[in-house]
Amino acid sequence: MTQRMKDLADQIVRLQGELDREIESRRKVLGWKLRGQIGRFEHGVAAEHRRLRMGMAKFFGGTSLAVVLTAPVIYSLIIPMALVDAWVSAYQAICFRAYGIPRVNRRDYIAFRGQLAYLNVIEGLNCAYCAYANGVVAYAREVTSRTEQYWCPIKHALKISDPHRRYYEFLEYGDAEGYRARLKEFRARLRTEPAPTAADLQA
């Protein structure tokens, strides 16, 4: 990694910290704070949320036919998502243990938002479904990024969209000498990587 690349990476980390502080400020405006793993609202805010919950009759009355017809397709994705969840868990339990790679804590990635009083039953179900699906993808991405760092920490020749957080430190495409010289270093770094902090996971 060149000095310029390191400076840019440091700038990204600094900007992420600023964004986290802005998010925390917005939480205060919305009247909630995190207690343990659960978001808690002030009493008056929770009462207003209950008032804003849409009744089922009104909800279904405003639902388009397209939504009704596509809902089974959307929810059918739960089957492959559950399979990916189970398979990735088995994969890292076997392979990461064999290679001495720290296993990814599934609970850090698959998290539900809890009960929000302004959501009716269907909206709450939709919310839980999306949280699970996106959580599984994030969980699988972290497992595969650790796998990539262990076996092939090499950047692509072409620019890729939204690479995982480890990607920026990977070796440049075509750096054959660096690959041979530093592969053990990448593996050792992975084995001794500290567990992510709560701030890292909320970012």
NORSULGI-V715675 format. One record per backbone hydrogen bond with DSSP energy under -0.5 kcal/mol. NH is the residue of the N-H (numbers start at 0). CO is the residue of the C=O. Records with the same first field share a line. If there is no record, write none. Layout:
NH: CO, CO
This chain:
5: 1
6: 2
7: 3
8: 4
9: 5
10: 6
11: 7
12: 8
13: 9
14: 10
15: 11
16: 12
17: 13
18: 14
19: 15
20: 16
21: 17
22: 18
23: 19
24: 20
25: 21
26: 22
27: 23
28: 24
29: 25
30: 26, 27
31: 26
32: 39
34: 32, 37
35: 33
36: 34
37: 34
39: 32
41: 30
45: 41
46: 42
47: 43
48: 44
49: 45
50: 46
51: 47
52: 48, 49
53: 117
58: 54
59: 55
60: 56
61: 57
62: 59
67: 63
68: 64
69: 65
70: 66
71: 67
73: 69
74: 70
75: 71
76: 72, 73
77: 74
78: 75
79: 75
80: 76
81: 77
82: 78
83: 79
84: 80
85: 81
86: 82
87: 83
88: 84
89: 85
90: 86
91: 87
92: 88
93: 89
94: 90
95: 90, 91
96: 91
97: 93
98: 94
99: 95
100: 95
105: 103
107: 104
108: 105
109: 105
110: 108
115: 113
116: 114
118: 115
123: 119
124: 120
125: 121
126: 122
127: 123
128: 124
129: 125
130: 126
131: 127
132: 128
133: 129
134: 130
135: 131
136: 132
137: 133
138: 134
139: 135
140: 136
141: 137
142: 138
143: 139
144: 140
145: 141
146: 142
147: 143
148: 144
149: 145
150: 146
151: 147
153: 151
154: 170
166: 163
168: 165
169: 166
170: 152
174: 171
175: 173
178: 174
179: 175
180: 176
181: 177
182: 178
185: 181
186: 182
187: 183
188: 184
189: 185
190: 186
191: 187
192: 189
200: 196
201: 197
202: 198, 199
